[in-house]
Amino acid sequence: MVTDYNENRIAEQYQQAKAQSWRAHAETYSFMKLIGDVEGKRVLDVACGEGHFTRLLRSAGAAEVVGIDISERMIELAREQETRRPLGLEYRVEDARAVAEHADFDLVVGAWLLVYAQTRAELVQMCTGLASRLKPGGRLVTIVNNPEVYGFDPLPDYRKYGFELSLVGRAVEGAPTKIRLLLKDSTLELENYYMPIAAYESAFAQTGFTNFAVHTPEVSIVPDGEPHFWDDFLQHPSFLLLDCVKP
């Protein structure tokens, strides 16, 4: 069942999870490094959640950043933070699959968006929506689960990084992947869906993107006295980063 971020305290728990070490030192570091220079650009953050990357992109020098998310509660949290610390950000409740009338953005980012596609048709629909928002020559950067985790034998124990993975059945398209985030006073279980890299590449090609590339995560810091802390994560990464260009 697709995670409903409007239910209970899921949105608040997801916001809390951004403080986990793997999210700060692997996810955020790798994503922002791959995105690179945003000075003066118009940026759209799709599936922005409570605005984590939206705020970082604006602080990094983007001329304008808009965040959209299908979850009303996530957008409420993002707007609350904008009220407390105004950065000139706009947040909208919007479905990424909808086709936009105007291609206004130089850069579209979408961390953990495509992992909710359960079929190739849904994946193409999402990529169509993303392409419709991007100017010609613009770039798309996203994060997805690493489909190769189904081939890790054994599957690493990721608990020291703050999460657990549970794979259901075989590596077939649409198979659910359970991610359990281990928070200080609770756990949050999310459900994503398996797609092979070839499916992502095909969906981008069908929707007009080129220069498709896959990147593995890096880390920004190694804990004192634990030089091998990140070894399991880097040798068996749980996520990958993808980017491509709209000609």
DABELVEN-V286517 format. One record per residue. N is the residue number from 1. RES is the residue in one small letter. PSI is psi in whole degrees, -180 to 180 (none if undefined). D_CENTER is the distance of its C-alpha to the mean C-alpha in whole Angstrom. Layout:
<<N | RES | PSI | D_CENTER> <N | RES | PSI | D_CENTER>>
This chain:
<<1 | m | 130 | 19> <2 | v | 135 | 16> <3 | t | 129 | 15> <4 | d | 106 | 16> <5 | y | -3 | 15> <6 | n | -13 | 18> <7 | e | 146 | 20> <8 | n | -130 | 22> <9 | r | 26 | 20> <10 | i | -43 | 17> <11 | a | -42 | 15> <12 | e | -39 | 17> <13 | q | -40 | 16> <14 | y | -38 | 12> <15 | q | -43 | 13> <16 | q | -36 | 16> <17 | a | -21 | 13> <18 | k | -16 | 12> <19 | a | -6 | 15> <20 | q | 150 | 15> <21 | s | -41 | 16> <22 | w | -30 | 14> <23 | r | -40 | 11> <24 | a | -48 | 13> <25 | h | -12 | 15> <26 | a | -59 | 12> <27 | e | -60 | 9> <28 | t | -44 | 10> <29 | y | -49 | 13> <30 | s | -42 | 11> <31 | f | -50 | 9> <32 | m | -35 | 11> <33 | k | -43 | 14> <34 | l | -40 | 13> <35 | i | -44 | 12> <36 | g | -150 | 16> <37 | d | 124 | 19> <38 | v | 10 | 18> <39 | e | 122 | 21> <40 | g | 3 | 23> <41 | k | 155 | 20> <42 | r | 121 | 19> <43 | v | 138 | 15> <44 | l | 125 | 13> <45 | d | 106 | 10> <46 | v | 140 | 9> <47 | a | 49 | 8> <48 | c | -15 | 8> <49 | g | -136 | 10> <50 | e | 13 | 12> <51 | g | 19 | 12> <52 | h | -58 | 11> <53 | f | -28 | 9> <54 | t | -47 | 12> <55 | r | -41 | 15> <56 | l | -40 | 14> <57 | l | -40 | 14> <58 | r | -43 | 17> <59 | s | -24 | 19> <60 | a | -1 | 18> <61 | g | 4 | 20> <62 | a | 139 | 19> <63 | a | -35 | 22> <64 | e | 137 | 20> <65 | v | 129 | 16> <66 | v | 135 | 16> <67 | g | 133 | 13> <68 | i | 147 | 13> <69 | d | 148 | 12> <70 | i | -16 | 14> <71 | s | 119 | 15> <72 | e | -39 | 18> <73 | r | -39 | 18> <74 | m | -43 | 14> <75 | i | -36 | 16> <76 | e | -46 | 19> <77 | l | -40 | 18> <78 | a | -43 | 16> <79 | r | -34 | 19> <80 | e | -42 | 21> <81 | q | -35 | 20> <82 | e | -35 | 21> <83 | t | -42 | 24> <84 | r | -38 | 24> <85 | r | 83 | 23> <86 | p | 129 | 23> <87 | l | 3 | 22> <88 | g | 33 | 22> <89 | l | 148 | 19> <90 | e | 134 | 19> <91 | y | 136 | 17> <92 | r | 143 | 17> <93 | v | 116 | 17> <94 | e | 143 | 16> <95 | d | 123 | 15> <96 | a | -22 | 13> <97 | r | -19 | 15> <98 | a | 142 | 18> <99 | v | 124 | 20> <100 | a | 150 | 20> <101 | e | -30 | 24> <102 | h | 134 | 23> <103 | a | 94 | 21> <104 | d | -13 | 21> <105 | f | 144 | 18> <106 | d | -28 | 18> <107 | l | 132 | 15> <108 | v | 128 | 12> <109 | v | 152 | 8> <110 | g | 81 | 5> <111 | a | 126 | 2> <112 | w | 36 | 3> <113 | l | -54 | 6> <114 | l | -14 | 8> <115 | v | -8 | 8> <116 | y | 0 | 11> <117 | a | 124 | 13> <118 | q | -14 | 16> <119 | t | 164 | 18> <120 | r | -34 | 18> <121 | a | -42 | 20> <122 | e | -38 | 17> <123 | l | -45 | 14> <124 | v | -39 | 17> <125 | q | -43 | 17> <126 | m | -46 | 13> <127 | c | -33 | 14> <128 | t | -44 | 17> <129 | g | -41 | 16> <130 | l | -45 | 14> <131 | a | -34 | 17> <132 | s | -18 | 19> <133 | r | -8 | 17> <134 | l | 133 | 17> <135 | k | 153 | 21> <136 | p | 133 | 23> <137 | g | -5 | 22> <138 | g | 169 | 18> <139 | r | 146 | 15> <140 | l | 133 | 12> <141 | v | 133 | 9> <142 | t | 167 | 6> <143 | i | 136 | 4> <144 | v | 162 | 6> <145 | n | 148 | 9> <146 | n | 111 | 12> <147 | p | -18 | 15> <148 | e | -8 | 17> <149 | v | -26 | 17> <150 | y | -17 | 20> <151 | g | -2 | 22> <152 | f | 123 | 22> <153 | d | 102 | 25> <154 | p | 167 | 25> <155 | l | 127 | 22> <156 | p | 156 | 21> <157 | d | 105 | 22> <158 | y | 6 | 19> <159 | r | -32 | 20> <160 | k | -16 | 21> <161 | y | -11 | 18> <162 | g | 13 | 17> <163 | f | 166 | 16> <164 | e | 149 | 17> <165 | l | 140 | 17> <166 | s | 118 | 19> <167 | l | 131 | 19> <168 | v | 116 | 21> <169 | g | -148 | 24> <170 | r | 171 | 23> <171 | a | 75 | 21> <172 | v | 149 | 21> <173 | e | 128 | 19> <174 | g | -3 | 18> <175 | a | 134 | 19> <176 | p | 139 | 17> <177 | t | 123 | 15> <178 | k | 128 | 16> <179 | i | 119 | 14> <180 | r | 115 | 16> <181 | l | 125 | 15> <182 | l | 97 | 18> <183 | l | 171 | 19> <184 | k | -43 | 22> <185 | d | 12 | 24> <186 | s | 176 | 22> <187 | t | 151 | 20> <188 | l | 121 | 17> <189 | e | 127 | 16> <190 | l | 150 | 13> <191 | e | 120 | 14> <192 | n | -179 | 11> <193 | y | 139 | 13> <194 | y | 134 | 15> <195 | m | 137 | 15> <196 | p | 159 | 16> <197 | i | -36 | 15> <198 | a | -33 | 18> <199 | a | -42 | 17> <200 | y | -46 | 14> <201 | e | -42 | 17> <202 | s | -43 | 19> <203 | a | -41 | 17> <204 | f | -42 | 16> <205 | a | -41 | 20> <206 | q | -28 | 21> <207 | t | 15 | 19> <208 | g | 6 | 21> <209 | f | 153 | 18> <210 | t | -179 | 20> <211 | n | 39 | 19> <212 | f | 133 | 17> <213 | a | 149 | 16> <214 | v | 137 | 14> <215 | h | 142 | 14> <216 | t | 153 | 14> <217 | p | 157 | 13> <218 | e | 172 | 15> <219 | v | 152 | 16> <220 | s | -18 | 18> <221 | i | 146 | 21> <222 | v | 127 | 23> <223 | p | 142 | 25> <224 | d | 132 | 29> <225 | g | 1 | 31> <226 | e | 68 | 28> <227 | p | -20 | 27> <228 | h | 15 | 26> <229 | f | -43 | 23> <230 | w | 4 | 20> <231 | d | -51 | 22> <232 | d | -42 | 21> <233 | f | -44 | 17> <234 | l | -33 | 18> <235 | q | -27 | 20> <236 | h | 68 | 18> <237 | p | 140 | 15> <238 | s | -14 | 12> <239 | f | 162 | 9> <240 | l | 162 | 10> <241 | l | 139 | 9> <242 | l | 145 | 10> <243 | d | 157 | 12> <244 | c | 175 | 15> <245 | v | 144 | 17> <246 | k | 113 | 19> <247 | p | none | 23>>
